[in-house]
Amino acid sequence: MQHPAFGRVEAAAVLNQRLKHASLPDALFIAGVVAMALQSTQIGPFLPPHIWLLITLPCLVVRGPDTVTGVEKWMFLIFISYATITTIFGDDDRVKQYSQIIKFTIVYPGFFCLGRYYGARYVTDSLPLSYIYLFLLLAVEVVIQNAEPAWLYTRLEFAEGALHGTFKERNWLADYFFLYSYIIYENSKSTGKQKILLFLVLNLVVMVLSGSKTAMAACALAIAVRSSAHRGMRLFAVVIGAALYAWTFADQFSQDQLNVRLDEERGPAFEEATNLIYARPFGYGFGFVEAYFQSLPYTIRGLGEGTNSVFSVPLDLLIIAGPIGLSAWAVFFAGLGTGSFSVLAPVAALSLLNPLHQAESIYFFVAMLISVHAHKAGHLRAQRPAPFCGGVLL
């Protein structure tokens, strides 16, 4: 019979060996998640997440497994081919169309592939960064908001008092915290009550500080459809969240505030977007939205110069590539064809009122959710992929 001390030594040796080989990809993951929060830090022509992508993606291509499905590959190829051709041969005025082509062809797919890799990697292991990281990051964001260091913070002309910190705006901050906490929530092995408590508390605090409404609605939907807790517990959590939601945004549901949104923001934006789709149902290509809305004879709040998408992902992709664009939204943001509809339902709902497709981190986090769900559902082999960059199978 093996001596217990020998067993402990052997287990320690195995753990040490695993940590040795896992250090590089895990370190890259941590660096990437932190870099994606630094949206106001410009390093030459790049942002920190772009530099991280340039370093990490070649490692994945050389040594990492292919976790992207055929549906995703074909949908991407069809969408990008059609949208690029429409852009090049279209005769409409355009703004920054080539930078948009590069983003949709290289940057966003790169983050998506890395997200698919890391989602598969951590399906059986805990994430290197958990709720402790998110609460610490939230505290750092509050400090930065008040200190306003030039290389980390950009002052906004709107939403004064709302927390946005190192992010471009408050909604991007709220989306980041929601999506990463949602990945922790899906990957957690704790009980239903513990999962709901941490997930709900974090997103409620973010909601109060940032004033972002849509991310909290997505959080409530995630609890309602994805929690394994008793129905009464889920209902209680949703009710608590709804009560704090109503208290936080009570002044924004006044008739005057609703009129502003209907008459100056979402109302005219939706009307113009639907008119564009009706006029040309097969799409306009990249770079059209900013050029069109900045040349209108009247101003729509939130659209125009500097804004290259409308407020809704499916509407914007319809304007870009018609039914093919809508199909791309259905695959990548609603999980149709990949077996991930239930886990992406909150993301799909969030994308109806937010231009999620314009942020690199969204593709990374969404892809992680797809991989975590796919492995747990048995769509892919339930084993970790080999670490890249010189690692060995763990």
Secondary structure by P-SEA (a helix, b strand, c coil): cccaaaaaaaaaaaaaaaaaaaaaaaaaaaaaaaaaaccccccccccaaaaaaaacaaaaaccccccccaaaaaaaaaaaaaaaaaaaaccccccaaaaaaaaaccaaaaaaaaaaaaaaaaccccccccaaaaaaaaaaaaaaaaacccccbbbbcccccccccccccaaaaaaaaaaaaaaaaaaccccaaaaaaaaaaaaaaaaaaacccaaaaaaaaaaaccccccaaaaaaaaaaaaaaaaaaccccccaaaaaaaacccaaaaaaaaaaaaaacccccccaaaaaaaaacccccccccccccccccaaaaaaaacaaaaaaaaaaccccccccccccaaaaaaaaccccccccaaaaaaaaaaaaaaaaaaccccccccccccccccc
